[in-house]
């Protein structure tokens, strides 16, 4: 069985929830609000997934201008599939599809920062956040 990394134009709510529900991000996303998840997916214009035999293992949900920058809102791999290089594979596919002209940025949860450093991403000390107050 091989893992297929690919851009998906229309990722479904069920696939998104299937991945995020099996990650440490499950409490930080409105997984019980399918309408809001659908809005989140509709607003993303660059999604890359990892699938094995058609079953989704992980995803990157991003927004990009395809010319200068890509912001990754989530990089998520099911806990049952972690440790197989899938997160790194998803990012490599993103970078391949975006090409060398497009930068790539994301906010990491503290416990994942070592992963990003391990794959060669640089820390950015000047990030700022105004968090949402509506989490439903």
C-alpha positions in Angstrom: 0.0 0.0 0.0 1.4 3.3 -1.0 0.4 6.8 0.2 -0.8 9.2 -2.4 -0.2 12.9 -1.8 -2.4 15.2 -3.9 -4.1 18.5 -4.1 -7.8 18.2 -3.6 -10.1 20.9 -4.9 -13.1 19.9 -2.9 -12.3 18.3 0.4 -15.5 17.1 2.2 -16.5 18.0 5.7 -16.5 14.3 6.7 -12.9 13.8 5.6 -11.7 16.9 7.4 -13.5 15.9 10.6 -12.2 12.3 10.3 -8.6 13.6 10.4 -8.9 16.4 12.9 -10.9 14.3 15.3 -7.9 12.0 15.6 -5.4 14.7 16.4 -4.5 16.9 19.3 -6.2 19.8 17.5 -9.7 18.1 18.0 -10.4 20.5 20.9 -9.3 23.5 18.9 -11.6 23.2 15.9 -15.4 23.3 15.8 -15.8 19.7 14.7 -19.4 19.5 16.0 -20.4 22.4 13.7 -20.4 21.0 10.1 -21.7 24.3 8.7 -18.7 26.2 10.1 -16.3 23.5 8.9 -17.9 23.8 5.4 -17.2 27.5 5.5 -13.6 26.9 6.6 -13.1 24.5 3.7 -14.8 26.8 1.2 -12.4 29.6 2.2 -9.3 27.4 1.7 -8.0 27.6 -1.8 -5.1 25.1 -1.5 -5.6 21.7 0.2 -3.2 18.8 0.0 -4.1 15.4 1.4 -2.4 12.0 2.1 -4.5 9.0 1.3 -3.9 5.3 1.5 -6.2 3.0 -0.4 -8.6 6.0 -0.7 -8.7 6.5 3.1 -7.6 9.9 4.3 -4.6 10.0 6.7 -3.8 13.6 6.8 -4.2 17.1 5.3 -2.9 20.6 4.9 -5.6 23.3 4.6 -4.1 26.5 3.2 -4.7 29.9 1.7 -2.4 31.2 -1.0 -2.1 33.8 -3.7 0.0 31.3 -5.7 2.6 34.0 -6.3 4.2 35.1 -3.0 2.9 33.3 0.1 1.0 30.4 1.3 -0.5 30.3 4.9 -1.1 26.8 6.2 -4.1 26.9 8.6 -3.7 23.2 9.6 -1.3 20.4 9.0 -2.9 17.4 10.5 -2.2 13.7 10.5 -4.3 11.1 12.3 -2.6 9.9 15.4 -2.9 6.3 14.2 -0.9 7.2 11.1 1.8 9.4 12.8 5.4 8.4 12.7 5.3 7.3 9.0 6.6 10.6 7.5 3.1 11.6 6.4 3.2 15.2 7.7 6.6 15.8 6.0 5.2 14.2 2.8 2.2 16.5 2.8 4.5 19.5 3.2 6.8 18.3 0.5 3.9 18.0 -1.9 2.7 21.5 -0.9 6.1 22.9 -1.6 6.4 21.0 -4.9 3.0 22.2 -6.1 3.6 25.8 -5.0 7.1 26.0 -6.5 10.1 28.0 -5.4 8.6 31.5 -5.7 6.0 30.9 -3.0 6.9 31.1 0.7 5.1 28.9 3.2 4.1 29.9 6.7 2.1 28.4 9.6 1.5 28.7 13.3 2.6 25.7 15.3 1.3 24.2 18.5 4.2 24.3 21.0 4.5 20.5 21.1 4.9 20.3 17.3 7.6 23.0 16.9 10.4 20.4 17.0 8.9 18.6 14.0 9.0 21.8 11.9 12.5 22.5 12.9 13.5 18.9 12.1 12.2 19.2 8.5 14.2 22.4 8.0 11.6 25.2 8.6 12.7 28.3 10.3 11.2 29.9 13.4 9.7 33.3 12.9 9.9 35.4 16.1 7.6 38.2 15.0 4.3 36.4 14.6 1.2 38.0 16.1 -2.3 36.7 16.7 -5.7 38.1 17.5 -7.7 35.1 18.6 -11.4 34.5 17.9 -13.9 34.8 20.7 -16.5 32.6 19.0 -15.3 29.0 19.0 -18.6 27.3 18.1 
